[in-house]
Amino acid sequence: MSTITHVNPDDLHKNPAFSQGTIVETRRLLFVGGQNGIDAEGKIEGDALQPSKQALRNVLNVLNVAGATQADVARLGIYFTMDVDIYAAYEASNEVWGDYPTAITVLRVAALGRPEAKVEIEAVAALR
């Protein structure tokens, strides 16, 4: 069984949405490749909120197939194009991801691999 320990030093800012670091004690890791807001039909709909929700659902789907949940995720990498309202995307995270703080990096980029994509999310999870 994998254990994830959240590292939040007392002298760093505390935020309930993320951990400053995570320690994974495991031999098996799942690396979820960048998931954007593409649905099962290959479409991306909406501006920031809907594609962010879909990208998170896509990550959850990969986790589920591998036998993992949000609680097993040690790190999320989230990439937004420059024109995305990040706060709308955070709303999606609260709704779809729930209260599972992890180490997280959020970056703004000029573009993503699929030109119409506005968000892409990758994850690293410790498998049980």
Beta strands, then each sheet from edge to edge (+ up, - down):
strand 1: 3-7
strand 2: 18-19
strand 3: 21-25
strand 4: 29-36
strand 5: 73-81
strand 6: 102-109
strand 7: 119-126
sheet 1: 1+ 3-
sheet 2: 2+ 6+ 5+ 7- 4+
end
